[in-house]
Amino acid sequence: MPTIVSDLGGLEHLSWVVTAYILASTASIPLWGELGDQYGRNGLFLAANGTASTTRAPSSSPPPPPAWSCRWCTASPPRSRACTCGPWSRAC
């Protein structure tokens, strides 16, 4: 929301952004109700959650570790390796 408000020119336009969101959300309720009646509420719920999960998956994956992390982790003494390599333990 801050990005949208800053693109519109400042905080004085925040009420317009919130109003547009509420209006769009309210206007879509009958559509979702009708789709739920036609296809079943459980099926629609599962489809919506599947779509949301699928679209969020790429953004929730961790970034790749730096190239030096594996060499640095293996060069560490065994007693301190857990502390040194903790953030990149998947890659080491």
Chimera marker file (.cmm) of the C-alpha trace (Angstrom):
<marker_set name="trace">
<marker id="1" x="0.000" y="0.000" z="0.000" r="1" g="1" b="0" radius="0.5"/>
<marker id="2" x="2.814" y="2.506" z="0.690" r="1" g="1" b="0" radius="0.5"/>
<marker id="3" x="4.103" y="1.990" z="-2.850" r="1" g="1" b="0" radius="0.5"/>
<marker id="4" x="0.701" y="2.738" z="-4.364" r="1" g="1" b="0" radius="0.5"/>
<marker id="5" x="0.270" y="5.833" z="-2.222" r="1" g="1" b="0" radius="0.5"/>
<marker id="6" x="3.746" y="7.135" z="-3.060" r="1" g="1" b="0" radius="0.5"/>
<marker id="7" x="3.123" y="6.535" z="-6.779" r="1" g="1" b="0" radius="0.5"/>
<marker id="8" x="-0.077" y="8.575" z="-6.546" r="1" g="1" b="0" radius="0.5"/>
<marker id="9" x="1.757" y="11.503" z="-5.035" r="1" g="1" b="0" radius="0.5"/>
<marker id="10" x="1.616" y="11.322" z="-1.272" r="1" g="1" b="0" radius="0.5"/>
<marker id="11" x="-0.202" y="10.405" z="1.885" r="1" g="1" b="0" radius="0.5"/>
<marker id="12" x="-3.171" y="12.675" z="1.163" r="1" g="1" b="0" radius="0.5"/>
<marker id="13" x="-4.290" y="10.084" z="-1.439" r="1" g="1" b="0" radius="0.5"/>
<marker id="14" x="-4.368" y="7.224" z="1.068" r="1" g="1" b="0" radius="0.5"/>
<marker id="15" x="-8.122" y="7.546" z="1.559" r="1" g="1" b="0" radius="0.5"/>
<marker id="16" x="-8.645" y="7.047" z="-2.189" r="1" g="1" b="0" radius="0.5"/>
<marker id="17" x="-6.564" y="3.872" z="-2.156" r="1" g="1" b="0" radius="0.5"/>
<marker id="18" x="-8.407" y="2.438" z="0.851" r="1" g="1" b="0" radius="0.5"/>
<marker id="19" x="-11.794" y="3.379" z="-0.612" r="1" g="1" b="0" radius="0.5"/>
<marker id="20" x="-10.953" y="1.742" z="-3.948" r="1" g="1" b="0" radius="0.5"/>
<marker id="21" x="-9.859" y="-1.452" z="-2.176" r="1" g="1" b="0" radius="0.5"/>
<marker id="22" x="-13.017" y="-1.613" z="-0.058" r="1" g="1" b="0" radius="0.5"/>
<marker id="23" x="-15.227" y="-0.892" z="-3.076" r="1" g="1" b="0" radius="0.5"/>
<marker id="24" x="-13.588" y="-3.620" z="-5.170" r="1" g="1" b="0" radius="0.5"/>
<marker id="25" x="-13.793" y="-6.091" z="-2.307" r="1" g="1" b="0" radius="0.5"/>
<marker id="26" x="-17.457" y="-5.315" z="-1.657" r="1" g="1" b="0" radius="0.5"/>
<marker id="27" x="-18.393" y="-5.458" z="-5.338" r="1" g="1" b="0" radius="0.5"/>
<marker id="28" x="-16.803" y="-8.899" z="-5.753" r="1" g="1" b="0" radius="0.5"/>
<marker id="29" x="-18.689" y="-10.564" z="-2.877" r="1" g="1" b="0" radius="0.5"/>
<marker id="30" x="-21.769" y="-11.449" z="-4.995" r="1" g="1" b="0" radius="0.5"/>
<marker id="31" x="-19.497" y="-12.872" z="-7.696" r="1" g="1" b="0" radius="0.5"/>
<marker id="32" x="-17.750" y="-15.184" z="-5.225" r="1" g="1" b="0" radius="0.5"/>
<marker id="33" x="-21.102" y="-16.131" z="-3.724" r="1" g="1" b="0" radius="0.5"/>
<marker id="34" x="-22.479" y="-17.097" z="-7.132" r="1" g="1" b="0" radius="0.5"/>
<marker id="35" x="-19.355" y="-19.068" z="-8.018" r="1" g="1" b="0" radius="0.5"/>
<marker id="36" x="-19.583" y="-20.827" z="-4.655" r="1" g="1" b="0" radius="0.5"/>
<marker id="37" x="-23.197" y="-21.765" z="-5.354" r="1" g="1" b="0" radius="0.5"/>
<marker id="38" x="-22.377" y="-23.101" z="-8.813" r="1" g="1" b="0" radius="0.5"/>
<marker id="39" x="-19.151" y="-24.983" z="-8.123" r="1" g="1" b="0" radius="0.5"/>
<marker id="40" x="-19.405" y="-25.652" z="-4.394" r="1" g="1" b="0" radius="0.5"/>
<marker id="41" x="-17.889" y="-23.672" z="-1.597" r="1" g="1" b="0" radius="0.5"/>
<marker id="42" x="-15.271" y="-26.279" z="-0.747" r="1" g="1" b="0" radius="0.5"/>
<marker id="43" x="-14.029" y="-26.547" z="-4.335" r="1" g="1" b="0" radius="0.5"/>
<marker id="44" x="-13.874" y="-22.782" z="-4.724" r="1" g="1" b="0" radius="0.5"/>
<marker id="45" x="-12.046" y="-22.469" z="-1.408" r="1" g="1" b="0" radius="0.5"/>
<marker id="46" x="-9.472" y="-25.078" z="-2.445" r="1" g="1" b="0" radius="0.5"/>
<marker id="47" x="-9.017" y="-23.466" z="-5.867" r="1" g="1" b="0" radius="0.5"/>
<marker id="48" x="-8.483" y="-20.021" z="-4.334" r="1" g="1" b="0" radius="0.5"/>
<marker id="49" x="-5.983" y="-21.336" z="-1.792" r="1" g="1" b="0" radius="0.5"/>
<marker id="50" x="-4.167" y="-23.330" z="-4.456" r="1" g="1" b="0" radius="0.5"/>
<marker id="51" x="-3.916" y="-20.288" z="-6.704" r="1" g="1" b="0" radius="0.5"/>
<marker id="52" x="-2.699" y="-18.099" z="-3.850" r="1" g="1" b="0" radius="0.5"/>
<marker id="53" x="-0.124" y="-20.670" z="-2.752" r="1" g="1" b="0" radius="0.5"/>
<marker id="54" x="1.136" y="-21.203" z="-6.284" r="1" g="1" b="0" radius="0.5"/>
<marker id="55" x="1.573" y="-17.499" z="-6.958" r="1" g="1" b="0" radius="0.5"/>
<marker id="56" x="3.302" y="-16.888" z="-3.625" r="1" g="1" b="0" radius="0.5"/>
<marker id="57" x="5.726" y="-19.808" z="-3.856" r="1" g="1" b="0" radius="0.5"/>
<marker id="58" x="8.390" y="-18.095" z="-6.007" r="1" g="1" b="0" radius="0.5"/>
<marker id="59" x="8.518" y="-15.039" z="-3.779" r="1" g="1" b="0" radius="0.5"/>
<marker id="60" x="8.803" y="-17.081" z="-0.583" r="1" g="1" b="0" radius="0.5"/>
<marker id="61" x="11.806" y="-19.147" z="-1.664" r="1" g="1" b="0" radius="0.5"/>
<marker id="62" x="15.068" y="-18.062" z="-0.045" r="1" g="1" b="0" radius="0.5"/>
<marker id="63" x="17.727" y="-16.349" z="-2.104" r="1" g="1" b="0" radius="0.5"/>
<marker id="64" x="20.711" y="-18.453" z="-3.127" r="1" g="1" b="0" radius="0.5"/>
<marker id="65" x="23.630" y="-18.377" z="-0.691" r="1" g="1" b="0" radius="0.5"/>
<marker id="66" x="26.720" y="-16.415" z="-1.632" r="1" g="1" b="0" radius="0.5"/>
<marker id="67" x="29.366" y="-18.409" z="-3.499" r="1" g="1" b="0" radius="0.5"/>
<marker id="68" x="31.894" y="-17.971" z="-0.699" r="1" g="1" b="0" radius="0.5"/>
<marker id="69" x="29.593" y="-19.416" z="1.992" r="1" g="1" b="0" radius="0.5"/>
<marker id="70" x="30.297" y="-23.111" z="1.336" r="1" g="1" b="0" radius="0.5"/>
<marker id="71" x="34.050" y="-22.663" z="1.256" r="1" g="1" b="0" radius="0.5"/>
<marker id="72" x="33.912" y="-20.510" z="4.352" r="1" g="1" b="0" radius="0.5"/>
<marker id="73" x="31.734" y="-23.025" z="6.181" r="1" g="1" b="0" radius="0.5"/>
<marker id="74" x="33.996" y="-25.972" z="5.428" r="1" g="1" b="0" radius="0.5"/>
<marker id="75" x="37.083" y="-23.960" z="6.382" r="1" g="1" b="0" radius="0.5"/>
<marker id="76" x="35.646" y="-23.219" z="9.830" r="1" g="1" b="0" radius="0.5"/>
<marker id="77" x="36.641" y="-25.362" z="12.791" r="1" g="1" b="0" radius="0.5"/>
<marker id="78" x="34.043" y="-28.079" z="13.514" r="1" g="1" b="0" radius="0.5"/>
<marker id="79" x="33.058" y="-26.614" z="16.904" r="1" g="1" b="0" radius="0.5"/>
<marker id="80" x="32.109" y="-23.211" z="15.445" r="1" g="1" b="0" radius="0.5"/>
<marker id="81" x="30.765" y="-24.478" z="12.127" r="1" g="1" b="0" radius="0.5"/>
<marker id="82" x="27.134" y="-24.462" z="13.286" r="1" g="1" b="0" radius="0.5"/>
<marker id="83" x="27.315" y="-20.805" z="14.269" r="1" g="1" b="0" radius="0.5"/>
<marker id="84" x="29.266" y="-19.850" z="11.165" r="1" g="1" b="0" radius="0.5"/>
<marker id="85" x="27.137" y="-21.797" z="8.668" r="1" g="1" b="0" radius="0.5"/>
<marker id="86" x="23.732" y="-21.498" z="10.299" r="1" g="1" b="0" radius="0.5"/>
<marker id="87" x="22.183" y="-19.114" z="7.754" r="1" g="1" b="0" radius="0.5"/>
<marker id="88" x="23.364" y="-21.251" z="4.828" r="1" g="1" b="0" radius="0.5"/>
<marker id="89" x="23.065" y="-24.703" z="6.396" r="1" g="1" b="0" radius="0.5"/>
<marker id="90" x="20.985" y="-25.969" z="3.481" r="1" g="1" b="0" radius="0.5"/>
<marker id="91" x="23.790" y="-25.271" z="1.033" r="1" g="1" b="0" radius="0.5"/>
<marker id="92" x="26.737" y="-26.511" z="3.119" r="1" g="1" b="0" radius="0.5"/>
<link id1="1" id2="2" r="1" g="1" b="0" radius="0.2"/>
<link id1="2" id2="3" r="1" g="1" b="0" radius="0.2"/>
<link id1="3" id2="4" r="1" g="1" b="0" radius="0.2"/>
<link id1="4" id2="5" r="1" g="1" b="0" radius="0.2"/>
<link id1="5" id2="6" r="1" g="1" b="0" radius="0.2"/>
<link id1="6" id2="7" r="1" g="1" b="0" radius="0.2"/>
<link id1="7" id2="8" r="1" g="1" b="0" radius="0.2"/>
<link id1="8" id2="9" r="1" g="1" b="0" radius="0.2"/>
<link id1="9" id2="10" r="1" g="1" b="0" radius="0.2"/>
<link id1="10" id2="11" r="1" g="1" b="0" radius="0.2"/>
<link id1="11" id2="12" r="1" g="1" b="0" radius="0.2"/>
<link id1="12" id2="13" r="1" g="1" b="0" radius="0.2"/>
<link id1="13" id2="14" r="1" g="1" b="0" radius="0.2"/>
<link id1="14" id2="15" r="1" g="1" b="0" radius="0.2"/>
<link id1="15" id2="16" r="1" g="1" b="0" radius="0.2"/>
<link id1="16" id2="17" r="1" g="1" b="0" radius="0.2"/>
<link id1="17" id2="18" r="1" g="1" b="0" radius="0.2"/>
<link id1="18" id2="19" r="1" g="1" b="0" radius="0.2"/>
<link id1="19" id2="20" r="1" g="1" b="0" radius="0.2"/>
<link id1="20" id2="21" r="1" g="1" b="0" radius="0.2"/>
<link id1="21" id2="22" r="1" g="1" b="0" radius="0.2"/>
<link id1="22" id2="23" r="1" g="1" b="0" radius="0.2"/>
<link id1="23" id2="24" r="1" g="1" b="0" radius="0.2"/>
<link id1="24" id2="25" r="1" g="1" b="0" radius="0.2"/>
<link id1="25" id2="26" r="1" g="1" b="0" radius="0.2"/>
<link id1="26" id2="27" r="1" g="1" b="0" radius="0.2"/>
<link id1="27" id2="28" r="1" g="1" b="0" radius="0.2"/>
<link id1="28" id2="29" r="1" g="1" b="0" radius="0.2"/>
<link id1="29" id2="30" r="1" g="1" b="0" radius="0.2"/>
<link id1="30" id2="31" r="1" g="1" b="0" radius="0.2"/>
<link id1="31" id2="32" r="1" g="1" b="0" radius="0.2"/>
<link id1="32" id2="33" r="1" g="1" b="0" radius="0.2"/>
<link id1="33" id2="34" r="1" g="1" b="0" radius="0.2"/>
<link id1="34" id2="35" r="1" g="1" b="0" radius="0.2"/>
<link id1="35" id2="36" r="1" g="1" b="0" radius="0.2"/>
<link id1="36" id2="37" r="1" g="1" b="0" radius="0.2"/>
<link id1="37" id2="38" r="1" g="1" b="0" radius="0.2"/>
<link id1="38" id2="39" r="1" g="1" b="0" radius="0.2"/>
<link id1="39" id2="40" r="1" g="1" b="0" radius="0.2"/>
<link id1="40" id2="41" r="1" g="1" b="0" radius="0.2"/>
<link id1="41" id2="42" r="1" g="1" b="0" radius="0.2"/>
<link id1="42" id2="43" r="1" g="1" b="0" radius="0.2"/>
<link id1="43" id2="44" r="1" g="1" b="0" radius="0.2"/>
<link id1="44" id2="45" r="1" g="1" b="0" radius="0.2"/>
<link id1="45" id2="46" r="1" g="1" b="0" radius="0.2"/>
<link id1="46" id2="47" r="1" g="1" b="0" radius="0.2"/>
<link id1="47" id2="48" r="1" g="1" b="0" radius="0.2"/>
<link id1="48" id2="49" r="1" g="1" b="0" radius="0.2"/>
<link id1="49" id2="50" r="1" g="1" b="0" radius="0.2"/>
<link id1="50" id2="51" r="1" g="1" b="0" radius="0.2"/>
<link id1="51" id2="52" r="1" g="1" b="0" radius="0.2"/>
<link id1="52" id2="53" r="1" g="1" b="0" radius="0.2"/>
<link id1="53" id2="54" r="1" g="1" b="0" radius="0.2"/>
<link id1="54" id2="55" r="1" g="1" b="0" radius="0.2"/>
<link id1="55" id2="56" r="1" g="1" b="0" radius="0.2"/>
<link id1="56" id2="57" r="1" g="1" b="0" radius="0.2"/>
<link id1="57" id2="58" r="1" g="1" b="0" radius="0.2"/>
<link id1="58" id2="59" r="1" g="1" b="0" radius="0.2"/>
<link id1="59" id2="60" r="1" g="1" b="0" radius="0.2"/>
<link id1="60" id2="61" r="1" g="1" b="0" radius="0.2"/>
<link id1="61" id2="62" r="1" g="1" b="0" radius="0.2"/>
<link id1="62" id2="63" r="1" g="1" b="0" radius="0.2"/>
<link id1="63" id2="64" r="1" g="1" b="0" radius="0.2"/>
<link id1="64" id2="65" r="1" g="1" b="0" radius="0.2"/>
<link id1="65" id2="66" r="1" g="1" b="0" radius="0.2"/>
<link id1="66" id2="67" r="1" g="1" b="0" radius="0.2"/>
<link id1="67" id2="68" r="1" g="1" b="0" radius="0.2"/>
<link id1="68" id2="69" r="1" g="1" b="0" radius="0.2"/>
<link id1="69" id2="70" r="1" g="1" b="0" radius="0.2"/>
<link id1="70" id2="71" r="1" g="1" b="0" radius="0.2"/>
<link id1="71" id2="72" r="1" g="1" b="0" radius="0.2"/>
<link id1="72" id2="73" r="1" g="1" b="0" radius="0.2"/>
<link id1="73" id2="74" r="1" g="1" b="0" radius="0.2"/>
<link id1="74" id2="75" r="1" g="1" b="0" radius="0.2"/>
<link id1="75" id2="76" r="1" g="1" b="0" radius="0.2"/>
<link id1="76" id2="77" r="1" g="1" b="0" radius="0.2"/>
<link id1="77" id2="78" r="1" g="1" b="0" radius="0.2"/>
<link id1="78" id2="79" r="1" g="1" b="0" radius="0.2"/>
<link id1="79" id2="80" r="1" g="1" b="0" radius="0.2"/>
<link id1="80" id2="81" r="1" g="1" b="0" radius="0.2"/>
<link id1="81" id2="82" r="1" g="1" b="0" radius="0.2"/>
<link id1="82" id2="83" r="1" g="1" b="0" radius="0.2"/>
<link id1="83" id2="84" r="1" g="1" b="0" radius="0.2"/>
<link id1="84" id2="85" r="1" g="1" b="0" radius="0.2"/>
<link id1="85" id2="86" r="1" g="1" b="0" radius="0.2"/>
<link id1="86" id2="87" r="1" g="1" b="0" radius="0.2"/>
<link id1="87" id2="88" r="1" g="1" b="0" radius="0.2"/>
<link id1="88" id2="89" r="1" g="1" b="0" radius="0.2"/>
<link id1="89" id2="90" r="1" g="1" b="0" radius="0.2"/>
<link id1="90" id2="91" r="1" g="1" b="0" radius="0.2"/>
<link id1="91" id2="92" r="1" g="1" b="0" radius="0.2"/>
</marker_set>
